[in-house]
């Protein structure tokens, strides 16, 4: 908990610089903000405690494309400021664009891991999570999860 008012004020100023929405909407209830604005306020609240690790579970869920982009830019910014980010995200393309390392899970088990670059270049990841493997177009009915599991396990 933050008990020193000088520390609280310093961190609030730092957070307001990163997330201007916090200062602009300080008098409003967070429930009156848009989904994307609420997500940014959540990030700001977490930074007030100056954590070394931030857990983000589906931060882009339910957001429009423009707001999703802002959210991922903020994830990159927090990481560049020395925060370790553990990101759980269904949008594999967006997650791998901000990640240094990734894990692919199937039915609760890690089936593949590597650097973000290695995963982006992996043919199976391209096929099953990034919208196709190069020029080869396959029909959806051929993309069965059991095929994927057999290859990886």
C-alpha positions in Angstrom: 0.0 0.0 0.0 1.0 3.5 -0.6 1.2 5.5 2.6 3.5 8.4 1.8 1.6 11.3 0.2 4.7 12.5 -1.7 5.2 9.1 -3.2 1.5 8.9 -4.2 1.6 12.3 -5.8 4.8 11.5 -7.7 3.4 8.3 -9.0 0.1 9.9 -9.9 2.0 12.5 -12.0 4.0 9.8 -13.7 0.8 7.8 -14.5 -1.0 11.0 -15.7 1.8 11.6 -18.2 1.5 8.1 -19.6 -2.3 8.0 -19.5 -3.7 11.5 -19.9 -7.2 10.1 -19.7 -6.7 9.7 -15.9 -6.2 13.4 -15.4 -8.8 14.4 -18.0 -11.5 12.2 -16.4 -10.4 12.3 -12.8 -13.8 13.5 -11.5 -15.8 10.9 -13.4 -16.6 7.4 -12.3 -14.7 4.7 -14.2 -18.0 3.0 -15.1 -19.0 6.0 -17.2 -16.0 5.7 -19.4 -15.8 3.7 -22.7 -14.4 0.1 -22.6 -11.1 1.3 -24.0 -10.8 4.2 -21.5 -11.6 1.8 -18.7 -8.8 -0.5 -19.8 -6.4 2.4 -19.8 -7.5 3.4 -16.3 -6.9 -0.3 -15.2 -3.4 0.0 -16.5 -2.9 3.3 -14.7 -4.2 1.9 -11.4 -1.7 -1.1 -11.6 1.2 1.3 -12.2 0.5 3.3 -9.1 2.0 0.4 -7.0 5.1 0.3 -9.3 4.9 -3.4 -9.9 7.8 -5.4 -11.5 5.2 -7.8 -13.0 1.9 -7.0 -14.6 -0.6 -9.8 -15.5 -2.9 -8.9 -18.4 -5.7 -11.3 -19.3 -7.2 -10.5 -22.7 -6.7 -6.8 -22.6 -8.0 -6.3 -26.1 -11.3 -8.2 -25.6 -14.3 -6.2 -26.7 -12.4 -3.2 -27.9 -12.6 -1.6 -31.3 -9.5 -1.9 -33.6 -8.3 1.6 -32.9 -8.5 1.2 -29.1 -6.9 -2.2 -29.4 -3.9 -0.6 -31.0 -3.6 1.9 -28.2 -3.8 -0.8 -25.6 -1.0 -2.8 -27.3 1.1 0.5 -27.6 0.6 0.9 -23.8 1.7 -2.7 -23.2 4.9 -2.0 -25.2 5.4 1.3 -23.3 5.0 -0.4 -19.9 7.5 -3.1 -20.9 10.0 -0.5 -22.2 9.8 1.1 -18.7 11.1 -2.1 -17.2 7.8 -3.8 -16.3 7.6 -7.5 -17.0 4.3 -8.2 -18.8 2.6 -11.6 -18.7 0.0 -11.3 -21.5 -2.7 -13.9 -22.2 -4.3 -12.9 -25.5 -6.4 -14.7 -28.2 -5.2 -12.2 -30.8 -1.9 -14.1 -31.5 -0.7 -11.6 -34.2 -1.1 -8.6 -31.8 0.4 -10.5 -28.9 3.5 -11.6 -30.8 4.0 -8.1 -32.1 4.7 -6.9 -28.5 6.1 -10.0 -27.0 9.7 -11.1 -26.6 8.7 -14.7 -25.9 5.5 -16.7 -26.3 3.8 -19.9 -25.4 1.1 -21.8 -27.4 -1.3 -23.7 -25.2 -3.8 -26.4 -26.3 -6.3 -27.6 -23.8 -4.3 -26.3 -20.8 -0.9 -27.7 -21.9 2.0 -25.8 -23.4 2.6 -27.4 -26.9 5.1 -24.9 -28.3 7.2 -22.0 -27.0 9.9 -19.8 -28.4 10.9 -16.2 -29.1 8.2 -14.1 -30.7 10.1 -14.1 -33.9 10.4 -17.9 -33.9 6.7 -18.3 -33.2 5.8 -15.8 -36.0 8.0 -17.8 -38.4 6.7 -21.2 -37.4 4.6 -22.8 -40.2 2.2 -24.4 -37.7 1.6 -21.1 -35.9 1.1 -19.3 -39.2 -1.4 -21.9 -40.3 -3.4 -22.2 -37.1 -3.1 -18.8 -35.4 -1.9 -16.2 -37.8 -4.3 -16.8 -40.7 -2.6 -19.2 -43.0 0.8 -20.5 -44.1 2.1 -18.4 -46.9 0.4 -18.9 -50.3 -1.2 -22.2 -49.3 -4.9 -21.6 -48.7 -6.6 -24.4 -46.8 -10.3 -24.7 -46.2 -11.5 -24.3 -42.6 -12.7 -27.9 -42.4 -9.1 -29.1 -42.8 -7.9 -27.0 -39.8 -8.9 -29.6 -37.1 -7.3 -29.2 -33.7 -6.4 -32.9 -33.6 -4.1 -32.4 -36.6 -2.3 -29.6 -34.7 -2.0 -31.6 -31.5 -0.7 -34.7 -33.3 2.1 -32.6 -34.9 3.0 -30.9 -31.6 2.8 -33.7 -29.1 
